[in-house]
């Protein structure tokens, strides 16, 4: 009888071959089929007895192409030579492999996980962006090529593409998954995240990837709506659907409280931009000096802007971030989870932009864990998402509680 791993990789390969010419979620890879078949044989030999097989046995996983994987070049969506970007395999990949997963391939990314879009199209409508910068990972899951994919988020690069593509996206507490072996964007903000078809699958993967994952009892969370300038930045379409989600949650027995918050949203956004640009310029100092002519216009412009930020301004932004995080946590005194639209609206038409990351800005600046679940659709049929945000370290509660929230918003 054919092993489960062989069936899984065969299905993934066939789906990639069938769909990816149009979607372009994966980085092209000569010999993909042979590599996958060899990986399937290897894990079947390692775990011949089904009983002790690990939780991700035979599961094909897409890996964003800023994460180093042994045997696969890392290009980061750029024209910089892969040898210049090479390094040891990321520990998060080691964790996936120990859990029985098989790397289906590298997924497309915006150049260096910044703003210059990759080639990926939204599987829900090929004329629309899948979001960024984890575009390929979100699209690969949405198209059914793989059931699990790894992304990263510096501003909104997991939550937004999850919403645009209609899948589950999870970004844990900052630092909960090691970022070693991942090409940095802004180390003070970069967070590993993942995409899955449902919250239960995301929880399984999170338990493997996150440090010190634990089982905790979870009561029904009290939900908070962050009313004020932040929420007002969502489109009428997003707010209308969000209102319906809130009504459905209230009718299902959840306590929901409105909390006036984020009145100084512009200052919050400016703090994140300062940290992001300064650190991006530092990360790329060597590569940009040598290969600057190979960078795309959008990325080069942001690096140059970061070079103009001095150390004093950067350190002041770090101080403001600490103060903001403390203030935001104090505002959560009467609630367990924030809820808000996962994006300002559905995926925009065209591939020149990856969309607006606004709805992720405060939560990622503060390093809070976030979950995006499908939550209805716009009039044009494109998905919308609900974003749920917990306190730092409450990742387990967020995902366990998110199972029920996803069931309600999907109705």
C-alpha positions in Angstrom: 0.0 0.0 0.0 1.3 3.5 -0.9 2.4 5.5 2.1 0.5 8.5 3.3 3.5 10.7 2.7 3.8 9.6 -1.0 0.1 10.4 -1.6 0.5 13.8 0.0 3.5 14.9 -2.0 2.0 13.5 -5.2 -1.2 15.5 -4.6 0.8 18.7 -3.8 3.0 18.3 -6.8 0.1 17.7 -9.2 -1.8 20.7 -7.8 1.3 22.9 -8.1 1.8 21.8 -11.7 -1.8 22.4 -12.6 -2.4 25.8 -11.0 0.9 27.5 -10.4 1.5 28.6 -13.9 -1.3 31.1 -13.4 -1.0 31.8 -9.6 2.9 31.8 -9.3 2.8 31.1 -5.6 6.0 28.9 -5.7 9.5 29.8 -6.8 10.2 27.6 -9.9 12.3 24.6 -8.9 13.8 22.1 -11.4 13.5 18.5 -10.1 10.8 19.3 -7.6 9.0 16.0 -8.1 12.1 13.9 -7.6 13.0 15.8 -4.5 9.5 15.4 -3.0 9.4 11.7 -3.8 12.8 11.2 -2.2 11.7 13.1 0.9 8.5 11.0 1.2 10.5 7.8 1.0 12.9 9.1 3.6 10.3 9.8 6.2 8.4 6.6 5.5 11.7 4.8 6.3 12.2 6.9 9.4 8.7 6.2 10.8 7.6 2.9 9.3 5.1 2.3 12.2 2.1 4.6 11.9 1.5 4.7 15.7 4.4 6.9 16.7 4.4 9.2 13.7 4.7 12.9 14.5 1.9 15.4 14.0 2.9 16.8 10.6 3.9 13.4 9.1 3.9 13.7 5.3 2.4 17.2 5.3 3.8 19.4 2.4 4.7 22.9 3.6 5.5 26.0 1.6 8.4 28.1 3.0 8.6 31.8 2.3 11.7 32.5 0.3 13.5 34.6 2.9 13.8 31.5 5.1 16.9 29.4 4.5 16.3 25.7 3.7 19.2 23.3 3.0 19.3 22.3 -0.6 17.1 25.2 -1.9 18.6 28.5 -2.9 17.3 31.6 -1.0 16.6 34.5 -3.4 14.3 36.6 -1.3 12.4 37.7 -4.4 15.5 39.6 -5.5 18.2 39.7 -8.2 21.0 39.6 -5.6 23.0 36.4 -6.1 21.7 33.5 -3.9 25.3 32.7 -2.8 25.4 36.2 -1.1 22.2 35.4 0.8 23.2 31.8 1.8 23.5 30.6 5.3 22.6 27.7 7.7 19.1 26.3 7.6 16.5 28.1 9.8 15.7 26.3 13.1 12.0 26.7 12.3 12.6 24.4 9.3 14.4 21.9 11.5 11.3 21.9 13.8 9.0 21.2 10.9 11.1 18.4 9.6 11.4 16.8 13.0 7.6 16.9 13.1 7.4 14.9 9.8 6.7 17.7 7.4 8.1 17.8 3.8 9.2 21.1 2.3 7.1 21.5 -0.9 9.2 24.4 -2.0 10.0 28.1 -1.6 7.1 30.4 -1.9 7.2 33.8 -3.6 7.8 37.0 -1.6 7.9 40.7 -2.1 11.6 41.6 -2.6 13.3 41.1 0.7 9.8 41.1 2.3 9.4 44.8 1.8 6.9 46.4 -0.7 8.0 45.5 -4.2 5.5 42.8 -5.1 6.3 39.3 -6.2 4.7 37.7 -9.2 1.9 35.9 -7.2 -1.8 36.4 -8.1 -4.8 36.0 -5.8 -6.3 32.5 -6.3 -9.8 34.0 -5.6 -9.4 36.3 -8.6 -6.2 36.4 -10.6 -6.6 40.1 -11.4 -6.1 41.0 -7.7 -3.2 41.0 -5.4 -2.8 38.2 -2.8 -1.3 40.8 -0.4 2.3 40.9 0.7 4.9 40.2 1.5 4.1 36.6 2.3 2.1 36.5 -1.0 3.1 33.1 -2.2 2.5 31.3 1.1 -1.0 32.7 1.5 -1.9 31.9 -2.1 -0.4 28.4 -2.0 -2.7 27.5 0.9 -5.7 29.3 -0.6 -5.3 27.4 -3.9 -5.0 24.0 -2.2 -1.4 23.4 -3.2 -0.3 22.9 0.4 -2.3 22.7 3.7 0.4 24.7 5.6 2.8 27.5 4.7 5.3 29.7 6.5 5.3 33.5 6.2 6.8 36.4 8.1 5.3 39.7 9.3 7.1 43.0 9.9 4.0 45.2 9.5 1.1 43.2 8.2 2.5 40.5 5.9 0.7 37.5 7.4 -2.6 38.9 8.6 -3.4 40.9 5.4 -2.6 38.2 2.8 -4.6 35.7 4.9 -7.6 38.0 4.7 -7.2 38.8 1.0 -6.9 35.1 0.1 -9.6 33.8 2.5 -7.4 31.5 4.7 -6.4 31.4 8.4 -3.3 33.4 9.3 -1.5 33.3 12.6 1.3 35.7 13.8 2.5 34.7 17.3 3.9 36.9 20.0 7.1 38.6 18.9 10.0 36.3 19.5 7.9 33.1 20.1 9.3 31.4 17.0 13.1 31.8 16.4 14.0 34.0 13.5 17.6 32.6 13.1 18.2 31.6 9.5 15.6 34.1 8.2 16.8 37.2 6.1 15.8 40.1 8.3 13.7 43.1 7.4 13.5 44.9 10.7 14.7 42.6 13.6 12.8 44.5 16.3 9.5 43.8 14.4 10.1 40.6 12.3 7.9 37.7 13.4 7.5 34.3 11.9 3.9 33.4 11.1 1.9 30.7 9.3 -1.1 30.1 7.0 -3.5 27.1 7.2 -7.0 26.1 6.1 -8.4 26.2 9.6 -7.6 27.3 13.1 -7.1 23.8 14.4 -4.4 23.1 11.8 -2.8 26.4 12.7 -2.8 25.4 16.4 -1.1 22.1 15.6 1.6 23.9 13.6 2.0 26.6 16.3 2.6 23.9 18.9 5.6 22.7 16.9 7.0 26.0 15.9 6.6 28.1 19.0 8.9 28.0 22.0 7.4 26.5 25.2 3.9 25.8 23.8 1.6 24.6 26.5 -2.0 23.3 26.9 -4.1 25.8 28.9 -7.7 25.9 29.9 -9.6 28.6 28.0 -12.8 30.3 29.0 -15.0 32.3 26.6 -13.0 35.5 26.0 -14.3 39.0 26.5 -13.9 40.8 23.2 -12.9 44.4 22.8 -13.6 46.7 19.8 -10.9 49.4 19.4 -13.2 52.3 18.5 -11.5 55.5 17.3 -9.2 56.7 14.5 -7.7 53.2 13.9 -11.0 51.5 13.2 -12.1 54.4 11.1 -9.3 53.7 8.6 -11.1 50.5 7.4 -13.3 50.9 4.4 -17.1 51.0 4.5 -17.2 47.5 3.1 -14.9 46.1 5.8 -16.7 47.9 8.6 -20.1 46.8 7.4 -19.0 43.1 7.4 -17.2 43.7 10.7 -20.5 45.0 12.2 -22.3 41.8 11.1 -19.5 39.7 12.7 -19.9 41.6 15.9 -23.6 41.1 15.9 -23.2 37.4 15.3 -20.7 37.1 18.1 -22.9 38.9 20.5 -25.8 36.7 19.6 -23.6 33.7 20.3 -23.1 34.8 23.9 -19.8 36.7 23.8 -19.4 39.8 25.9 -18.3 42.6 23.7 -17.0 46.0 24.9 -16.2 49.1 23.0 -12.8 50.6 24.1 -11.7 54.1 23.0 -8.2 53.5 22.0 -5.4 54.5 19.5 -6.4 58.2 19.4 -2.8 59.0 18.3 -2.7 56.4 15.5 -0.6 58.6 13.2 2.1 58.7 15.8 1.9 55.0 16.3 2.3 54.4 12.6 5.2 56.9 12.4 7.0 55.1 15.2 6.8 51.8 13.4 8.0 53.3 10.1 11.0 54.8 11.8 12.1 51.5 13.4 11.3 49.6 10.2 13.3 51.8 7.8 16.3 52.3 10.1 16.7 48.6 10.7 16.1 47.7 7.0 18.9 50.0 6.0 21.2 48.4 8.7 20.3 44.9 7.6 21.1 45.7 4.0 24.1 47.9 4.5 26.6 45.3 3.0 24.4 43.8 0.3 23.1 47.2 -0.8 26.6 48.7 -1.1 27.6 45.8 -3.3 24.5 45.0 -5.2 22.4 48.2 -4.9 21.9 48.4 -8.7 20.1 45.1 -8.6 17.5 46.2 -6.0 14.0 47.2 -7.2 13.1 50.9 -7.1 10.7 50.6 -4.2 13.1 48.7 -2.0 16.0 50.9 -2.8 14.0 54.0 -2.0 13.0 52.7 1.5 16.6 51.7 2.2 17.8 55.1 1.3 15.1 56.7 3.5 16.3 54.5 6.3 19.9 55.7 5.8 18.7 59.2 6.6 17.4 58.3 10.0 20.0 58.8 12.8 20.6 56.7 15.8 19.0 59.2 18.2 15.8 59.3 16.2 15.7 55.5 16.1 16.3 55.0 19.8 13.6 57.5 20.5 11.2 55.4 18.4 12.2 52.3 20.4 11.4 54.2 23.6 8.0 55.3 22.2 7.3 51.7 21.2 7.9 50.5 24.7 5.6 53.2 26.1 2.9 52.4 23.6 3.0 48.7 24.3 2.6 49.3 28.1 -0.3 51.7 27.4 -2.0 49.2 25.0 -1.7 46.4 27.5 -3.3 48.6 30.2 -6.2 49.3 27.8 -6.8 45.6 27.7 -7.6 45.4 31.4 -11.3 44.7 30.9 -11.0 42.5 27.8 -9.2 39.3 26.6 -9.1 39.8 22.8 -9.3 42.8 20.5 -11.3 42.2 17.4 -11.1 44.3 14.2 -11.1 43.9 10.4 -8.0 42.0 9.3 -7.5 44.4 6.4 -9.0 47.7 5.3 -11.0 46.0 2.7 -10.9 43.2 0.1 -7.8 42.6 -2.1 -7.3 45.6 -4.4 -7.3 45.0 -8.2 -3.9 44.8 -9.8 -0.5 43.5 -8.9 1.4 46.8 -8.6 0.7 47.0 -4.8 0.4 44.5 -2.0 -2.4 46.5 -0.3 -2.7 48.5 2.8 -1.2 47.1 6.1 -2.9 49.7 8.3 -5.0 47.3 10.3 -1.9 45.4 11.6 0.2 48.4 12.5 -0.5 48.8 16.2 -0.5 45.1 17.1 2.7 44.4 15.3 4.5 47.4 16.8 3.5 46.1 20.2 4.5 42.5 19.4 1.0 41.0 20.1 -0.2 37.7 18.8 -2.8 38.0 16.0 -5.1 35.6 14.2 -7.0 36.3 11.0 -10.0 34.1 10.2 -12.3 34.2 7.1 -15.3 36.4 7.9 -17.5 37.0 4.9 -17.0 38.5 1.5 -17.2 41.8 -0.3 -19.8 42.5 -3.0 -17.3 41.5 -5.6 -17.0 38.1 -4.0 -13.4 38.5 -2.6 -12.8 37.4 1.0 -12.8 39.6 4.1 -11.3 38.6 7.4 -11.7 39.1 11.1 -8.6 39.9 13.1 -8.3 38.7 16.8 -5.5 40.1 19.0 -4.4 38.8 22.4 -2.0 39.9 25.1 1.7 38.9 24.7 2.3 35.2 25.5 -1.4 34.4 25.2 -1.0 32.6 21.9 -2.5 29.4 23.1 -5.6 31.1 24.4 -5.9 33.0 21.1 -5.9 29.9 18.9 -8.0 27.8 21.2 -10.6 30.5 21.4 -10.2 31.3 17.7 -11.7 27.9 16.7 -15.1 29.0 17.9 -14.8 32.5 16.6 -13.9 31.2 13.1 -17.0 29.0 13.2 -19.3 32.0 13.9 -17.7 34.4 11.4 -17.8 31.8 8.6 -21.6 31.4 8.9 
